């Protein structure tokens, strides 16, 4: 009996060529005179989180506080991300369509902007594991669901374990949090992107 094959893909700087939170900062701070300074701080915090130098929950909360973003900004973000898909993924859309049920996105990013991109690749919404924003009454992003497994330390590794996939698992990612998936011992092959 042939073994099942599963593909775990990171989102930021893997499926897309950019970090979505940095793109969201560019959109939400379009008219802010301190835009460049805030953008650079967000980028620094993103890198520290990806390198495992600060806890993911700290990285998320610090960046969200600086964003001053609204639900309306998310629609613009999705449109921007659709233009910044990594070319190798675009070339392999047929592969995604054929294997959609066995492809998962596990990301420390946010469902609100990942799901629309995943749908473009025929990846079912139920196969997207990511954080979720919380919004205030005006639609401003106020925080994130801190109870989500991906908001905590080793969140990606814990999420992979929780999926309990039986078969070969291939992981494509670019950061320390992706490499932690390999350290679970569940991964057949890790591709550093």
C-alpha positions as CSV (number, residue, x, y, z in Angstrom):
1,X,0.0,0.0,0.0
2,X,1.5,3.4,-1.0
3,X,2.4,5.8,1.8
4,X,0.5,9.1,2.0
5,X,2.6,12.2,1.3
6,X,1.9,15.5,3.1
7,X,3.3,18.9,2.3
8,X,3.6,21.5,5.0
9,X,4.3,25.0,3.6
10,X,5.2,28.2,5.4
11,X,3.5,31.4,4.2
12,X,5.6,34.5,4.7
13,X,8.7,34.6,2.5
14,X,7.9,31.1,1.2
15,X,4.5,31.0,-0.5
16,X,4.8,34.7,-0.9
17,X,8.0,36.6,-1.6
18,X,7.4,39.0,1.3
19,X,6.5,39.2,5.0
20,X,2.8,40.0,5.1
21,X,3.0,42.0,8.4
22,X,5.6,44.3,6.8
23,X,3.3,44.7,3.7
24,X,0.4,45.5,6.0
25,X,2.5,48.1,7.8
26,X,3.2,49.8,4.4
27,X,-0.5,49.9,3.7
28,X,-1.8,51.0,7.1
29,X,0.9,53.7,7.5
30,X,0.7,55.0,4.0
31,X,0.4,58.6,5.2
32,X,2.3,58.3,8.5
33,X,5.4,60.6,8.5
34,X,7.3,58.1,10.7
35,X,6.4,55.2,8.3
36,X,10.1,54.3,7.5
37,X,11.1,54.1,11.1
38,X,8.1,52.0,12.2
39,X,8.5,49.8,9.2
40,X,12.2,49.1,10.1
41,X,11.2,48.3,13.7
42,X,8.5,45.9,12.5
43,X,11.1,44.2,10.2
44,X,13.6,43.9,13.1
45,X,11.0,42.3,15.3
46,X,9.9,39.9,12.5
47,X,13.5,38.8,12.1
48,X,14.0,38.3,15.8
49,X,10.9,36.1,16.0
50,X,11.9,34.1,12.9
51,X,15.4,33.5,14.4
52,X,13.9,32.3,17.7
53,X,15.5,35.3,19.6
54,X,12.2,36.5,21.0
55,X,9.0,34.6,21.8
56,X,6.5,34.5,18.9
57,X,3.7,35.9,21.1
58,X,6.0,39.0,21.9
59,X,6.8,39.3,18.2
60,X,3.1,39.3,17.2
61,X,1.9,41.7,19.9
62,X,4.7,44.2,19.4
63,X,4.2,44.3,15.6
64,X,0.4,44.6,15.9
65,X,0.7,47.5,18.3
66,X,2.8,49.4,15.8
67,X,0.6,48.6,12.8
68,X,-2.5,50.7,13.5
69,X,-4.3,48.6,10.9
70,X,-8.0,48.1,10.2
71,X,-10.0,45.4,8.5
72,X,-10.2,47.5,5.4
73,X,-6.4,47.4,5.1
74,X,-6.6,43.6,5.0
75,X,-8.4,43.6,1.6
76,X,-5.7,45.8,0.2
77,X,-3.1,43.5,1.7
78,X,-4.6,40.4,0.1
79,X,-4.5,42.1,-3.3
80,X,-0.9,43.1,-2.8
81,X,0.1,39.6,-1.7
82,X,-1.6,38.0,-4.8
83,X,1.0,40.0,-6.9
84,X,3.9,38.8,-4.8
85,X,3.5,35.0,-4.9
86,X,6.8,33.2,-5.2
87,X,7.2,32.3,-8.9
88,X,8.0,28.6,-8.3
89,X,4.7,28.1,-6.5
90,X,2.8,29.8,-9.4
91,X,4.5,27.4,-11.8
92,X,3.2,24.5,-9.8
93,X,-0.4,25.4,-9.4
94,X,-1.4,22.0,-11.0
95,X,0.5,20.2,-8.3
96,X,-1.5,22.1,-5.7
97,X,-4.8,21.3,-7.4
98,X,-4.0,17.6,-7.6
99,X,-2.7,17.3,-4.0
100,X,-4.8,19.9,-2.3
101,X,-6.1,17.7,0.5
102,X,-2.6,16.8,1.5
103,X,-1.2,20.3,1.5
104,X,-1.2,22.3,4.7
105,X,-0.1,25.9,5.5
106,X,1.3,26.2,9.0
107,X,2.1,29.8,9.7
108,X,2.7,32.2,12.5
109,X,0.9,34.7,10.2
110,X,-2.8,35.4,10.2
111,X,-5.7,33.5,8.6
112,X,-7.4,36.7,7.5
113,X,-4.8,37.2,4.8
114,X,-3.6,33.6,4.3
115,X,-6.9,31.9,3.5
116,X,-7.7,34.0,0.4
117,X,-4.2,33.2,-1.0
118,X,-4.5,29.5,-0.1
119,X,-7.9,29.3,-2.0
120,X,-6.1,30.6,-5.1
121,X,-4.0,27.4,-4.8
122,X,-6.9,25.1,-4.2
123,X,-5.8,24.6,-0.6
124,X,-8.9,24.0,1.6
125,X,-9.5,26.5,4.3
126,X,-9.5,23.7,6.8
127,X,-5.8,23.0,5.9
128,X,-4.7,26.5,6.9
129,X,-3.3,26.7,10.4
130,X,-2.5,30.3,11.4
131,X,-3.2,32.9,14.0
132,X,-6.3,35.1,14.0
133,X,-6.6,38.8,14.6
134,X,-9.0,40.4,17.1
135,X,-10.8,43.6,16.2
136,X,-12.4,46.4,18.1
137,X,-15.8,47.9,17.3
138,X,-14.3,50.2,14.6
139,X,-12.6,47.3,12.9
140,X,-9.2,48.2,14.1
141,X,-6.8,45.3,14.7
142,X,-6.4,45.2,18.5
143,X,-4.6,42.0,19.0
144,X,-4.7,38.3,18.3
145,X,-6.1,35.1,19.7
146,X,-3.5,34.2,22.4
147,X,-5.1,30.8,23.0
148,X,-4.2,29.7,19.4
149,X,-1.5,27.0,19.5
150,X,0.5,29.0,16.9
151,X,0.7,32.1,19.2
152,X,2.8,30.1,21.6
153,X,6.4,28.8,21.7
154,X,7.1,25.9,19.4
155,X,3.6,26.5,18.0
156,X,4.3,25.1,14.6
157,X,5.8,21.9,16.0
158,X,2.9,21.5,18.4
159,X,0.4,22.1,15.5
160,X,2.2,19.5,13.3
161,X,2.0,17.0,16.2
162,X,-1.7,17.8,16.7
163,X,-2.4,17.1,13.0
164,X,-1.3,13.5,13.6
165,X,-0.5,12.9,9.9
166,X,0.3,9.3,8.9
167,X,2.8,9.2,6.1
168,X,5.8,11.1,4.6
169,X,5.9,14.7,5.6
170,X,7.7,17.3,3.5
171,X,8.2,20.8,4.9
172,X,9.1,24.0,3.0
173,X,10.0,27.0,5.1
174,X,12.4,29.8,5.7
175,X,12.8,30.4,9.4
176,X,13.8,28.9,12.7
177,X,10.2,28.2,13.5
178,X,10.0,26.1,10.3
179,X,13.2,24.2,11.2
180,X,11.6,23.3,14.6
181,X,9.2,21.2,12.6
182,X,12.1,19.0,11.6
183,X,13.2,18.7,15.2
184,X,9.9,16.9,16.0
185,X,11.2,13.8,14.3
186,X,8.0,13.6,12.2
187,X,9.4,15.3,9.1
188,X,10.7,13.1,6.2
189,X,12.5,16.0,4.5
190,X,12.9,19.7,5.2
191,X,13.5,22.2,2.4
192,X,15.0,25.5,3.5
193,X,13.5,28.1,1.3
